[in-house]
């Protein structure tokens, strides 16, 4: 997006098994394919954020996408 907003994915997957959530179904399809929950490193996300701010003068809004953003306190 060249405008004033950018979205950043911080990770994917979820450790919970809520019956109403898509992850309850996709986890089963992903069995045996590696780690289901993946999280980008803090350094990598910060580097991407700094680059976006430095190269996009119209950037005013940053949105984060993460299935389990709140419970990931150590991250």
Backbone atoms as SQL, in Angstrom:
CREATE TABLE atoms (id INTEGER PRIMARY KEY, chain TEXT, resi INTEGER, resn TEXT, atom TEXT, x REAL, y REAL, z REAL);
INSERT INTO atoms VALUES
  (1, 'A', 1, 'UNK', 'N', 0.841, -1.186, 0.000),
  (2, 'A', 1, 'UNK', 'CA', 0.000, 0.000, 0.000),
  (3, 'A', 1, 'UNK', 'C', 0.878, 1.239, 0.000),
  (4, 'A', 2, 'UNK', 'N', 0.736, 2.079, -0.987),
  (5, 'A', 2, 'UNK', 'CA', 1.561, 3.276, -1.098),
  (6, 'A', 2, 'UNK', 'C', 0.971, 4.459, -0.330),
  (7, 'A', 3, 'UNK', 'N', -0.219, 4.303, 0.216),
  (8, 'A', 3, 'UNK', 'CA', -0.897, 5.387, 0.915),
  (9, 'A', 3, 'UNK', 'C', -0.469, 5.512, 2.358),
  (10, 'A', 4, 'UNK', 'N', -1.427, 5.871, 3.182),
  (11, 'A', 4, 'UNK', 'CA', -1.140, 6.172, 4.567),
  (12, 'A', 4, 'UNK', 'C', -1.302, 5.027, 5.533),
  (13, 'A', 5, 'UNK', 'N', -1.529, 3.809, 5.050),
  (14, 'A', 5, 'UNK', 'CA', -1.706, 2.669, 5.946),
  (15, 'A', 5, 'UNK', 'C', -0.860, 1.481, 5.503),
  (16, 'A', 6, 'UNK', 'N', -0.383, 0.732, 6.495),
  (17, 'A', 6, 'UNK', 'CA', 0.367, -0.476, 6.207),
  (18, 'A', 6, 'UNK', 'C', 0.012, -1.528, 7.251),
  (19, 'A', 7, 'UNK', 'N', -0.042, -2.776, 6.824),
  (20, 'A', 7, 'UNK', 'CA', -0.367, -3.878, 7.717),
  (21, 'A', 7, 'UNK', 'C', 0.836, -4.805, 7.838),
  (22, 'A', 8, 'UNK', 'N', 1.074, -5.296, 9.038),
  (23, 'A', 8, 'UNK', 'CA', 2.215, -6.160, 9.304),
  (24, 'A', 8, 'UNK', 'C', 1.745, -7.449, 9.953),
  (25, 'A', 9, 'UNK', 'N', 2.146, -8.574, 9.377),
  (26, 'A', 9, 'UNK', 'CA', 1.846, -9.878, 9.956),
  (27, 'A', 9, 'UNK', 'C', 2.960, -10.236, 10.929),
  (28, 'A', 10, 'UNK', 'N', 2.592, -10.563, 12.158),
  (29, 'A', 10, 'UNK', 'CA', 3.581, -10.873, 13.182),
  (30, 'A', 10, 'UNK', 'C', 3.796, -12.372, 13.363),
  (31, 'A', 11, 'UNK', 'N', 2.842, -13.146, 12.948),
  (32, 'A', 11, 'UNK', 'CA', 2.964, -14.587, 13.096),
  (33, 'A', 11, 'UNK', 'C', 1.726, -15.257, 12.545),
  (34, 'A', 12, 'UNK', 'N', 1.673, -16.557, 12.726),
  (35, 'A', 12, 'UNK', 'CA', 0.483, -17.283, 12.300),
  (36, 'A', 12, 'UNK', 'C', 0.306, -18.502, 13.185),
  (37, 'A', 13, 'UNK', 'N', -0.932, -18.953, 13.242),
  (38, 'A', 13, 'UNK', 'CA', -1.255, -20.105, 14.057),
  (39, 'A', 13, 'UNK', 'C', -1.724, -19.698, 15.441),
  (40, 'A', 14, 'UNK', 'N', -2.278, -20.665, 16.168),
  (41, 'A', 14, 'UNK', 'CA', -2.824, -20.396, 17.493),
  (42, 'A', 14, 'UNK', 'C', -2.775, -21.679, 18.314),
  (43, 'A', 15, 'UNK', 'N', -2.418, -21.578, 19.599),
  (44, 'A', 15, 'UNK', 'CA', -2.325, -22.781, 20.424),
  (45, 'A', 15, 'UNK', 'C', -3.679, -23.252, 20.957),
  (46, 'A', 16, 'UNK', 'N', -4.707, -22.444, 20.822),
  (47, 'A', 16, 'UNK', 'CA', -6.011, -22.779, 21.377),
  (48, 'A', 16, 'UNK', 'C', -6.832, -23.588, 20.373),
  (49, 'A', 17, 'UNK', 'N', -7.848, -24.250, 20.836),
  (50, 'A', 17, 'UNK', 'CA', -8.679, -25.094, 19.974),
  (51, 'A', 17, 'UNK', 'C', -10.146, -24.696, 20.105),
  (52, 'A', 18, 'UNK', 'N', -10.442, -23.434, 19.901),
  (53, 'A', 18, 'UNK', 'CA', -11.812, -22.933, 19.991),
  (54, 'A', 18, 'UNK', 'C', -12.647, -23.546, 18.864),
  (55, 'A', 19, 'UNK', 'N', -13.815, -24.037, 19.183),
  (56, 'A', 19, 'UNK', 'CA', -14.644, -24.725, 18.196),
  (57, 'A', 19, 'UNK', 'C', -15.130, -23.809, 17.080),
  (58, 'A', 20, 'UNK', 'N', -15.192, -22.505, 17.323),
  (59, 'A', 20, 'UNK', 'CA', -15.708, -21.559, 16.332),
  (60, 'A', 20, 'UNK', 'C', -14.619, -20.987, 15.422),
  (61, 'A', 21, 'UNK', 'N', -13.378, -21.338, 15.669),
  (62, 'A', 21, 'UNK', 'CA', -12.252, -20.704, 14.981),
  (63, 'A', 21, 'UNK', 'C', -11.735, -21.565, 13.817),
  (64, 'A', 22, 'UNK', 'N', -11.255, -20.899, 12.789),
  (65, 'A', 22, 'UNK', 'CA', -10.705, -21.585, 11.616),
  (66, 'A', 22, 'UNK', 'C', -9.502, -22.458, 11.981),
  (67, 'A', 23, 'UNK', 'N', -8.740, -22.063, 13.006),
  (68, 'A', 23, 'UNK', 'CA', -7.554, -22.830, 13.383),
  (69, 'A', 23, 'UNK', 'C', -7.908, -24.218, 13.909),
  (70, 'A', 24, 'UNK', 'N', -9.096, -24.375, 14.428),
  (71, 'A', 24, 'UNK', 'CA', -9.534, -25.681, 14.886),
  (72, 'A', 24, 'UNK', 'C', -9.550, -26.677, 13.723),
  (73, 'A', 25, 'UNK', 'N', -9.797, -26.188, 12.522),
  (74, 'A', 25, 'UNK', 'CA', -9.850, -27.046, 11.334),
  (75, 'A', 25, 'UNK', 'C', -8.519, -27.092, 10.585),
  (76, 'A', 26, 'UNK', 'N', -7.859, -25.955, 10.442),
  (77, 'A', 26, 'UNK', 'CA', -6.615, -25.922, 9.661),
  (78, 'A', 26, 'UNK', 'C', -5.476, -26.642, 10.358),
  (79, 'A', 27, 'UNK', 'N', -5.493, -26.691, 11.677),
  (80, 'A', 27, 'UNK', 'CA', -4.446, -27.399, 12.414),
  (81, 'A', 27, 'UNK', 'C', -4.426, -28.871, 11.999),
  (82, 'A', 28, 'UNK', 'N', -5.596, -29.457, 11.837),
  (83, 'A', 28, 'UNK', 'CA', -5.691, -30.873, 11.446),
  (84, 'A', 28, 'UNK', 'C', -5.083, -31.094, 10.061),
  (85, 'A', 29, 'UNK', 'N', -5.310, -30.154, 9.157),
  (86, 'A', 29, 'UNK', 'CA', -4.755, -30.268, 7.799),
  (87, 'A', 29, 'UNK', 'C', -3.244, -30.089, 7.766),
  (88, 'A', 30, 'UNK', 'N', -2.698, -29.421, 8.764),
  (89, 'A', 30, 'UNK', 'CA', -1.275, -29.112, 8.784),
  (90, 'A', 30, 'UNK', 'C', -0.447, -30.128, 9.573),
  (91, 'A', 31, 'UNK', 'N', -1.081, -31.135, 10.133),
  (92, 'A', 31, 'UNK', 'CA', -0.337, -32.134, 10.922),
  (93, 'A', 31, 'UNK', 'C', 0.771, -32.772, 10.084),
  (94, 'A', 32, 'UNK', 'N', 1.951, -32.856, 10.664),
  (95, 'A', 32, 'UNK', 'CA', 3.088, -33.472, 10.005),
  (96, 'A', 32, 'UNK', 'C', 3.836, -32.548, 9.058),
  (97, 'A', 33, 'UNK', 'N', 3.417, -31.287, 8.958),
  (98, 'A', 33, 'UNK', 'CA', 4.057, -30.350, 8.025),
  (99, 'A', 33, 'UNK', 'C', 4.997, -29.365, 8.705),
  (100, 'A', 34, 'UNK', 'N', 5.265, -29.555, 9.985),
  (101, 'A', 34, 'UNK', 'CA', 6.151, -28.644, 10.693),
  (102, 'A', 34, 'UNK', 'C', 5.411, -27.909, 11.790),
  (103, 'A', 35, 'UNK', 'N', 6.019, -26.857, 12.276),
  (104, 'A', 35, 'UNK', 'CA', 5.460, -26.082, 13.372),
  (105, 'A', 35, 'UNK', 'C', 4.231, -25.310, 12.917),
  (106, 'A', 36, 'UNK', 'N', 3.119, -25.501, 13.615),
  (107, 'A', 36, 'UNK', 'CA', 1.878, -24.829, 13.230),
  (108, 'A', 36, 'UNK', 'C', 1.892, -23.361, 13.655),
  (109, 'A', 37, 'UNK', 'N', 2.410, -23.093, 14.837),
  (110, 'A', 37, 'UNK', 'CA', 2.473, -21.707, 15.324),
  (111, 'A', 37, 'UNK', 'C', 3.846, -21.152, 14.976),
  (112, 'A', 38, 'UNK', 'N', 3.846, -20.079, 14.211),
  (113, 'A', 38, 'UNK', 'CA', 5.110, -19.453, 13.819),
  (114, 'A', 38, 'UNK', 'C', 5.055, -17.980, 14.153),
  (115, 'A', 39, 'UNK', 'N', 6.131, -17.476, 14.684),
  (116, 'A', 39, 'UNK', 'CA', 6.207, -16.085, 15.087),
  (117, 'A', 39, 'UNK', 'C', 7.471, -15.470, 14.494),
  (118, 'A', 40, 'UNK', 'N', 7.318, -14.295, 13.893),
  (119, 'A', 40, 'UNK', 'CA', 8.489, -13.597, 13.357),
  (120, 'A', 40, 'UNK', 'C', 9.287, -13.025, 14.521),
  (121, 'A', 41, 'UNK', 'N', 10.577, -12.869, 14.341),
  (122, 'A', 41, 'UNK', 'CA', 11.404, -12.314, 15.411),
  (123, 'A', 41, 'UNK', 'C', 11.091, -10.828, 15.594),
  (124, 'A', 42, 'UNK', 'N', 11.259, -10.358, 16.806),
  (125, 'A', 42, 'UNK', 'CA', 11.029, -8.943, 17.116),
  (126, 'A', 42, 'UNK', 'C', 11.949, -8.076, 16.257),
  (127, 'A', 43, 'UNK', 'N', 13.208, -8.460, 16.138),
  (128, 'A', 43, 'UNK', 'CA', 14.158, -7.681, 15.340),
  (129, 'A', 43, 'UNK', 'C', 13.698, -7.559, 13.888),
  (130, 'A', 44, 'UNK', 'N', 13.191, -8.641, 13.328),
  (131, 'A', 44, 'UNK', 'CA', 12.745, -8.619, 11.937),
  (132, 'A', 44, 'UNK', 'C', 11.544, -7.693, 11.760),
  (133, 'A', 45, 'UNK', 'N', 10.591, -7.753, 12.680),
  (134, 'A', 45, 'UNK', 'CA', 9.411, -6.885, 12.607),
  (135, 'A', 45, 'UNK', 'C', 9.817, -5.420, 12.771),
  (136, 'A', 46, 'UNK', 'N', 10.681, -5.122, 13.733),
  (137, 'A', 46, 'UNK', 'CA', 11.122, -3.742, 13.937),
  (138, 'A', 46, 'UNK', 'C', 11.875, -3.206, 12.725),
  (139, 'A', 47, 'UNK', 'N', 12.694, -4.041, 12.109),
  (140, 'A', 47, 'UNK', 'CA', 13.422, -3.636, 10.908),
  (141, 'A', 47, 'UNK', 'C', 12.426, -3.291, 9.787),
  (142, 'A', 48, 'UNK', 'N', 11.393, -4.104, 9.617),
  (143, 'A', 48, 'UNK', 'CA', 10.390, -3.847, 8.589),
  (144, 'A', 48, 'UNK', 'C', 9.593, -2.572, 8.892),
  (145, 'A', 49, 'UNK', 'N', 9.260, -2.358, 10.159),
  (146, 'A', 49, 'UNK', 'CA', 8.551, -1.136, 10.548),
  (147, 'A', 49, 'UNK', 'C', 9.395, 0.114, 10.272),
  (148, 'A', 50, 'UNK', 'N', 10.655, 0.061, 10.673),
  (149, 'A', 50, 'UNK', 'CA', 11.552, 1.217, 10.447),
  (150, 'A', 50, 'UNK', 'C', 11.694, 1.527, 8.961),
  (151, 'A', 51, 'UNK', 'N', 11.797, 0.482, 8.147),
  (152, 'A', 51, 'UNK', 'CA', 11.920, 0.684, 6.706),
  (153, 'A', 51, 'UNK', 'C', 10.653, 1.330, 6.142),
  (154, 'A', 52, 'UNK', 'N', 9.497, 0.875, 6.591),
  (155, 'A', 52, 'UNK', 'CA', 8.226, 1.440, 6.110),
  (156, 'A', 52, 'UNK', 'C', 8.122, 2.914, 6.486),
  (157, 'A', 53, 'UNK', 'N', 8.465, 3.258, 7.717),
  (158, 'A', 53, 'UNK', 'CA', 8.397, 4.650, 8.165),
  (159, 'A', 53, 'UNK', 'C', 9.391, 5.521, 7.393),
  (160, 'A', 54, 'UNK', 'N', 10.581, 4.993, 7.144),
  (161, 'A', 54, 'UNK', 'CA', 11.626, 5.765, 6.462),
  (162, 'A', 54, 'UNK', 'C', 11.329, 5.981, 4.981),
  (163, 'A', 55, 'UNK', 'N', 10.623, 5.045, 4.354),
  (164, 'A', 55, 'UNK', 'CA', 10.441, 5.123, 2.899),
  (165, 'A', 55, 'UNK', 'C', 9.049, 5.586, 2.478),
  (166, 'A', 56, 'UNK', 'N', 8.148, 5.750, 3.424),
  (167, 'A', 56, 'UNK', 'CA', 6.772, 6.130, 3.076),
  (168, 'A', 56, 'UNK', 'C', 6.333, 7.340, 3.889),
  (169, 'A', 57, 'UNK', 'N', 6.581, 8.520, 3.395),
  (170, 'A', 57, 'UNK', 'CA', 6.271, 9.740, 4.153),
  (171, 'A', 57, 'UNK', 'C', 4.784, 9.932, 4.440),
  (172, 'A', 58, 'UNK', 'N', 3.902, 9.301, 3.668),
  (173, 'A', 58, 'UNK', 'CA', 2.460, 9.453, 3.895),
  (174, 'A', 58, 'UNK', 'C', 1.910, 8.430, 4.902),
  (175, 'A', 59, 'UNK', 'N', 2.755, 7.561, 5.412),
  (176, 'A', 59, 'UNK', 'CA', 2.320, 6.517, 6.335),
  (177, 'A', 59, 'UNK', 'C', 1.820, 7.146, 7.636),
  (178, 'A', 60, 'UNK', 'N', 0.575, 6.883, 7.978),
  (179, 'A', 60, 'UNK', 'CA', -0.029, 7.433, 9.187),
  (180, 'A', 60, 'UNK', 'C', -0.646, 6.356, 10.080),
  (181, 'A', 61, 'UNK', 'N', -0.957, 5.195, 9.495),
  (182, 'A', 61, 'UNK', 'CA', -1.617, 4.139, 10.247),
  (183, 'A', 61, 'UNK', 'C', -0.882, 2.817, 10.048),
  (184, 'A', 62, 'UNK', 'N', -0.611, 2.150, 11.148),
  (185, 'A', 62, 'UNK', 'CA', 0.034, 0.844, 11.108),
  (186, 'A', 62, 'UNK', 'C', -0.894, -0.146, 11.796),
  (187, 'A', 63, 'UNK', 'N', -1.215, -1.223, 11.098),
  (188, 'A', 63, 'UNK', 'CA', -2.080, -2.271, 11.640),
  (189, 'A', 63, 'UNK', 'C', -1.268, -3.544, 11.799),
  (190, 'A', 64, 'UNK', 'N', -1.508, -4.241, 12.896),
  (191, 'A', 64, 'UNK', 'CA', -0.829, -5.500, 13.144),
  (192, 'A', 64, 'UNK', 'C', -1.820, -6.642, 13.016),
  (193, 'A', 65, 'UNK', 'N', -1.381, -7.715, 12.376),
  (194, 'A', 65, 'UNK', 'CA', -2.202, -8.900, 12.223),
  (195, 'A', 65, 'UNK', 'C', -1.506, -10.048, 12.942),
  (196, 'A', 66, 'UNK', 'N', -2.194, -10.616, 13.922),
  (197, 'A', 66, 'UNK', 'CA', -1.616, -11.715, 14.685),
  (198, 'A', 66, 'UNK', 'C', -2.752, -12.454, 15.379),
  (199, 'A', 67, 'UNK', 'N', -2.816, -13.755, 15.216),
  (200, 'A', 67, 'UNK', 'CA', -3.883, -14.541, 15.823),
  (201, 'A', 67, 'UNK', 'C', -3.827, -14.547, 17.344),
  (202, 'A', 68, 'UNK', 'N', -2.627, -14.431, 17.910),
  (203, 'A', 68, 'UNK', 'CA', -2.486, -14.508, 19.369),
  (204, 'A', 68, 'UNK', 'C', -1.613, -13.381, 19.906),
  (205, 'A', 69, 'UNK', 'N', -1.865, -12.171, 19.463),
  (206, 'A', 69, 'UNK', 'CA', -1.034, -11.028, 19.848),
  (207, 'A', 69, 'UNK', 'C', -1.040, -10.803, 21.357),
  (208, 'A', 70, 'UNK', 'N', -2.184, -10.803, 21.989),
  (209, 'A', 70, 'UNK', 'CA', -2.271, -10.486, 23.419),
  (210, 'A', 70, 'UNK', 'C', -1.576, -11.496, 24.332),
  (211, 'A', 71, 'UNK', 'N', -1.728, -12.813, 24.138),
  (212, 'A', 71, 'UNK', 'CA', -1.097, -13.765, 25.063),
  (213, 'A', 71, 'UNK', 'C', 0.416, -13.892, 24.893),
  (214, 'A', 72, 'UNK', 'N', 0.995, -13.244, 23.908),
  (215, 'A', 72, 'UNK', 'CA', 2.429, -13.441, 23.614),
  (216, 'A', 72, 'UNK', 'C', 3.294, -12.430, 24.360),
  (217, 'A', 73, 'UNK', 'N', 3.120, -12.296, 25.658),
  (218, 'A', 73, 'UNK', 'CA', 3.859, -11.289, 26.439),
  (219, 'A', 73, 'UNK', 'C', 5.386, -11.392, 26.305),
  (220, 'A', 74, 'UNK', 'N', 5.995, -12.564, 26.427),
  (221, 'A', 74, 'UNK', 'CA', 7.467, -12.609, 26.307),
  (222, 'A', 74, 'UNK', 'C', 7.959, -12.107, 24.955),
  (223, 'A', 75, 'UNK', 'N', 7.204, -12.332, 23.893),
  (224, 'A', 75, 'UNK', 'CA', 7.596, -11.887, 22.575),
  (225, 'A', 75, 'UNK', 'C', 7.603, -10.375, 22.538);
